[in-house]
Amino acid sequence: MSRPRIVIVGAGFAGYRTARTLSRLTRHQADITLLNPTDYFLYLPLLPQVAAGILEPRRVTVSLSGSLPRVRLVLGEAHGIDLDAHTVRYTGPEGGEGTLPFDRLVLAAGSVNKLLPIPGVAEHAHGFRGLPEALYLRDHVTRQVELAAAARDREECAARCTFVVVGAGYTGTEVAAHGAMYTDAQVRRHPMRTGMRPRWMLLDVAPRVLPEMDERLSVTADRVLRQRGVDVRMGTSVKEATHDGVVLTDGTTVGTRTLVWCVGVRPDPLVESLGLPMESGRLLVDPHLQVPGRPELFACGDVAAVPDLTRPGEVTPMTAQHAWRHGRVCAQNVAASLGIGVRRPYRHRDLGFVVDLGGAKAAANPLGLPMSGPAAGAVTRGYHLAAMPGNRVRVAADWVLDAVLPRQAVQLGLVRSWSVPLESASPEVARVPGRPEQRDGDAVPAGGPAGAPGGDTPDQRPDPPGGEPAKQQPGGEAAKNQPGGESAKQQSGGEPAKNQSGGEPARNQPGGEPAKPQPGGEPAKNQPGGEPAKNQSQAPRATGKPRPPGKSGRPGKARKPTRAAGASRSAGPGADPGPEPPENQPAPGPDIAPGPVKRTDGRTAEGDS
């Protein structure tokens, strides 16, 4: 007799705990499969410390294959669930599609960025939900301070060293607190010519910082932020975002090159496609985390509306504390449905919250006891060490080193701005050339227009994949080819560029000369930066002429729409995604290269990015 098959979708706090507990309970009596876009569990509460340079990125990750014995890991994103056929369809990281059969299914897909229909935000803001976004923010903030220090114009200097964080919840408060300390340390070692200092702003429409937490925590956090010079503005948000700054709801215009979006999250729209009863975008479950009428389906974490038995009539909030405990109870009930153990309802009362404000400062209320100062800092870090499922020694070692050694203010340029667009889809996965994008039929999420953020400077704002289609581009419709994707259609003023079979895409990327025409090919007209390029079965070599200043990274390039809420989570391409970008070809993006780019043909291009 075959063993029952259990599929777990998502490896966040709920999914990871479910998989780990089931592995221990079943002990080879069931086949457990974990479907997740990455091969690690991310400890989100410490992500602001990664952006501030306190912790190295791998410290806040735990290997799934290394820490989950007897669990099969499948890399991919679920984009369809057939409950009648008991199958989950998914798309792998390289575009291949697959199907996972199941006897028991656990939905723990987590949450995604909450987007609001504010003009310019989708194009010029960055989220803070995944490791790529934290790495990008660290590089970006470092670069802006360095460029501001070298600027002679006071207005440009002020804009570059102004950082706006929208959302004064748990994440936004910690980002602003750690960011202010990080930039102040940079300026102390390398003062700016104009005598200016970095300025951090924290905005929220709520009446106070940390509105969802105890008021005493809010007062402590507000006091620490203001002592560090953070401009805290409650009852204020962004009305419009532009290349050069933001317009606030009170009419104030603030020049900035940095807009961090920490407004909040919403449940992953994958669960909406099931057509089952929902509450506020979350799947309704009973106290045993089982979907009524579907004995094979369980849900936990942010996607599940779990009844709060300690507060009748309410559901548990979307916090890591509840998600972690959801996972344990869900695993026990899944095992019980297979005849292993007994069922139990979910019941848990909040044990309090901790907010790390950087240095020795924190705000905490363990077991309802309000604390602040160094004592709260010790409790906060102790709690994180106890809660982390791995890497405790490495994290503690980084904290000790940070206390005795100065931080390294270095930009590595590993994550480009176009690869971390602000969208409501998989923030834990960075967009890379050749990665399959959404199908043409996918629509913009209901929460607002999804798109890509702007670049690091006002004259370099590419249109990366994953955003809205650009409208009224000169000479044509929305372009459909993303990096490594399908053939381009209607570039500005030109005809389609067609990749011949067996060939590579045209190498007329921003920053280089157009590829020289070869005999026998069709022209790709009006590519950025030069004359018509012709794609042949063997693509010509791109030269390294630098891009003229003031030109955008991809003029006239349109973005593909993101999926609708409740549509497929990550759909593969409708056709062959096309060849990968050629080796030694720099990825498109607005970031400034740290120095000359050396090419294999012996040429050197200054400023190529």
Disulfide bonds with the S-S distance in Angstrom:
none
